[in-house]
């Protein structure tokens, strides 16, 4: 298995890549249980499948269906295009274990965004669903409600695309589209928001797919995709304007001159890798939909060093690259027990076959290799 994987995925020196789960249908984003147990039957992580399912993977790496039939329309598999939309963002509420997911839905002939809270007695099967936000206009072509995170303040932060059709809504303070929202877990507006009467935390975004919190500066970082260039990474701060549709570079840390399809991101901040990688940012560059083989654009994971206050990128390295012949490409990404995990949306041989062949991979550090003892680069040894 590992020899086969080595032929299609290149990894940074002193790391290895393993296939942990296969047979998923368009797996998008990952969310780990904050404090997993040692019981092999208990939940370890959740993954959204684009066309309306949430899968849960237990500690023994078995796959279970947590929720299904969450979409009220029939997707059409068109990539790029209307097949890109559906069920995307996911996060786990630490205290209750409830799952928040974002999606679009049809309301008569209108398409809208929705955020729901899924509850379960055992974490393995949804028992009930509560709508937190809804009735926000959208379209079936990405640019929808996407990443959801819970900040260090216990509030929900929601990435909301501008819906593509009218990009100027990203600058309209009376519109929620093209914004990062900050709300209480029940959907109400926190009194200490930039505007206490509005859920808007920051504005000026186009298609903000990924989001993650950095411990060292207690800040939120997001990815945002441009029209044909200037895909970017930004540190999101209260009340700031991030420029779209006038300028995708405004208040950004990083932007790409080519459209890379930047999706999920996460920081190495819990000891999953050796200490030399502490606080580095890892970002999935998806690339073009159904593009086969290695590519100049996307189909890789990069790592970046930030300065202490998160105001600049200090270095950029390719960490994982697809070298096979098919449509595989990283999409969701998150650190978890033992390493960095990512979803392969299309699967190695899926292409446009509509086959359930998406995967979850783990990248982990190799401490000992072929008789050579490598001193672990821990904080103490450094």
N, C-alpha and C positions, 0 to 999 in steps of 0.2 A: 504493500500500500504506500509506504513512505517513498520508495524508489519511484513509483509511478507519479506521486505528487511532485517529487523533485524535478521531474521532466517538464512539468507545466507551470510550476511556481518557483521563482527565484527568491531567496530570502537573504537578508543581511548576514554577514559572517557571524558565527557563533550562535545562530538561531536555527530552529527547525520548524517545519510546518506539518500539521496533522489534520486529517479530515475527521471531524468529530460527529457530524450529523449529515445525512444525505436524504434525498427523497422529499424535499420541501418544495412547495410551489410558490415561486417568486418571493423568497424570504427578503424582507426589507430591513427592519431595524431590530436590535437586540436590547434587552434590559435584564440585568442580573438581579437576583434577590439580594438585597443589601447585606444580610447576614445569613447565608445558607447554613442549614444544619448538616450533620454527618449521616443522617438517615438516607439511604439510597432511594427511597420512594418519595422524598420531598422535593419540591421545586428548586431548580438551580437558576434557570433563565427562561425568559419569554421571548418570542419572536413574532413579529407581524408578518403575515403572508398577504400580499397586496390585494388579493381578490376576496378578502373578507373573513380570514381565519386568524386566530391567535393560537400558536402552539406553545406548549410548555415542555421543557426538557428537564427531567429529574436528574438527581445526582448520579444515577447509574447510566445516564446518557440515553435513556429511552424517551421517545417522543410521544406526547399526548395532545389531543385536541382540547384546548381550554375553552375556546369559543369559536363558533362558525356562523355562516349566513349573516354576517354583520352588515353587508352591503344590500341595499334594496334595489339594485339595478344589475344588469348583466354586463360585465366588462368584455372588451373585444380584443385584447391582446395586441393592440397596435402600439409599437415602439419605434420611433418616438410618435407621440400622438395621444389619443384618448385612452389608450391602454395603460398609460403611465400612472393614472390616478387610482385611488382606492383607500386602503387601510395602510397607514404609514407609521406615524410616531407612536412611541410607547415608553412608559416609565412605571416604576413600581413605587408605591407609597410605603415608606419604611415601617411605619407603626402598624398599619392595618394589613399590609400585603395586597391592598387593592391595586388594580391595574388601570392606568389612564391610557386611552388610545385615541388617535385622531383619524378622521376619515371624511369622505364626502358622501352625500346622499342626494337622492332625487326628491323634490317636493313639487308634485304635479309635473310641470315641464321645466322647473328651475333646478339648478344644481347648487348645492350649498355645503358649507363646512360644518363639522360637528366634532365636539370633544365629549367623550363619555367616560364614566367610571364603572369598571367591572368588578363585582364582588364575588368572593368564593369562600366557602368554609374551610376547604383544605388546600387551596391554591392550585388545584388540578383541573377544576371544572367550574365554569362561570355559573353562579346561582342567580345573579340579578345584574341589571344594567341601569345606570342613572345618567341622564344627559346633563352635562355641566355647561356647555356652550352650544348654540346652534343658530341656524337661520342667518349665517354669514355667506354672502354670495361666493360662488366658485365656478370652476369649469372642469371638464374631464380632460385635463392635459397638464398635470402637475400644477405648480404654483398654488397649491392648496395649503390647508393647515397641516403642518408636518411635525417637526421635533417637539417633544414635550419634556420639560425637566422640572425638578423640584429644587429650588435654590437653598442656600444655607439659611435663609430666613423662613423656610417652610412654605413658601408661596409657589404656585404653579407659574411657569414661564412657557409661553406658547408661541412657536414660530408660525407666522401666517403669511402666505404668499399673496401677491397683489392680484391674482386671478388672470393675468396676462392681457385681457381684453382692454382694460382701461388702466394703464400703469400709473397714471397721475393720482390714483387713489392712495398710493403709498405716501403722499404728502398731505392728504386730507385728514385733519384731526377728528373729523366726524365719521370717518371710515375706519374699520378695524383691519382691513386688508393691507398688506405690505408693512406689517408691524410685528414687533415682539410684544406680546401681552403679558401682564402680570396680574394674577387673580388669586383669590383664596381657593382652597381646595373644593369649596362648594360653588365656585363660579362667581362669587360676589367680588366687589372691588375693594382692595385694601385702602385704608384711609391715608396711608403714606405714599401712594402712587404720585408720580409727577403732577398729574391732575387727579385729585381725589374723587372726581366724578367720572373718570375714564379708566378702562383697563389698559390703555396704551402705556407701555414702558419706554419704547423707542420706536422710531419710524424710519421710512426710506429704504425698505427692503424689497427685493424682487421675487426671489424664489429661495427663501432660507431653509435649506433642507436639514442641516445638522445642528446640534447644540450640546454643549457640555460645560460643566463647572470646573474651574481650576482652584484647588485648595489654597495654593500659596498666596493668591491675591483675592480670594473669595469672589471671583468674577465669572461671568458667563461669556463664552466664546461660541460663535456660530459660523456656519458656512452659508454662502449666498451665491447663487449662480446668475451670471450675466447673460445678455442676449446672444452674443457670439464671441465674447471676450470678457475679460475682467471678472471671471469667477473669483470669489474672494473669501477671506477669513477676517472676521471683525470681533473685537472685544466690545460687548454691548453694555452701555452705561445709561443710567436713567436720564430720560429727557433728550438724548442725543438724536440728531438727524443723520442718517447714513446715505443720503443723497439720491437714491433712485426716485424718478427716472432721469434726473439730470446727470448724475455722476455716480458710478459704482465704486469709485476709489475713495470717496469721502469717508473719513474716520476708519479706514480699513488698515489691517496689519499686512496683508498679503493679497496680491491679485495676479492672475495669470493672463498673458496676452492671447492664449489659445483657450477655447472653451473646453474645460477639462471635466465637467460634470462632477464638481466636488460635492460629496455626500456627507457621510458621518465623520465625527472626530472624537478623540478622547485623549486625556493626559495620563501618563504613567506616573501615578502618585500613591500607589499602595503596595509597592514592592514586588510587582509582578515580573519585572525585569531587573537585571543588575543595577546597582546604584548609579552607575554612570549615565543611565537613561532617566534618572529622576526628573520629573516635571517636564519632560519633553512631550511635544504634541504630535500625535499620530493622526493622519488624515487620509480618508479613502478618496481616491480620484477615479470615478467610475468610467468616464470616457463616453464614447458613442454607443447607443443601444444596438445590440446584436452585431457589433463590430467584431469580426473574427481575428484570431491570432494576436501577436504582440502589436502594440500601437504606440504612436508618438503621443497621442492624447489619451490620458486616463489609463485604466487597467493596471493600477498600481496603488500602493500605500506609501506615503512619504512621512518622514519624521522631521520635525522642526524644533529648534531651540529658540525660546523666547527670552527676552531680557526680564529682569526681576519684576518690573511693574507691568509687563505685558503690552508695552507700547511699540515693540519692534521685533522682527524675526532676525535671529542671529545666524542661523544656518538652516540648510535644506538638504536632505538626503533621501534617496529612494530606499525604502525599507523592504518592500515586497513588490514583485513585478510578475505579471502573467506572461509566460513564455510559450504557452501551448498554441493550439491551432483553432480553438473554438471561441464561443461567445462569452466565456467566463470573465467576470469582472467584480471587484469588491464594491459593496454597497453599504450595508450596515457595519458598524465597528464599535467595539466596547472592550475595555479591560475587564477581566474576571479571574477566577482562581487559576493560577498557573500560567497566565499569559494574556496575549491580545487575541480577541476573537473577531472574525468578520464573516459576513454573509456573502455568498456568491449568488447573485440574483437569478441569473439565467441557468446556471449549472454548466458543467463542462461540455455536454453534448446537447443541450436543450435547443439553442437557437430559437427558431420560431415553431418548434414542434408541439408547444403547449404541454410538455411533459413535466411531471413533478420531479425535477432533478436538481433543484437548488441545494446548496450546501452551507454548512457552518465549518469554518476552519479555525484552528488555534495555532498561533505562532508563539513558541516558547524558547527560552534561553537554554543553550547547551553548556553545561558547566564542566562536563567530563567527556572527552572524545578520544577514542582509540588509544587508551593508555596514558594520555596526557592529562595531568591534573591541573586544572585551571583554578587559581585562587579566586573565589567569588569577590566581585567588586562591590562589596557592601559599604555602607557609610563608615563602619568602623575600620575596615581595611583600607579605605581610601585615604 
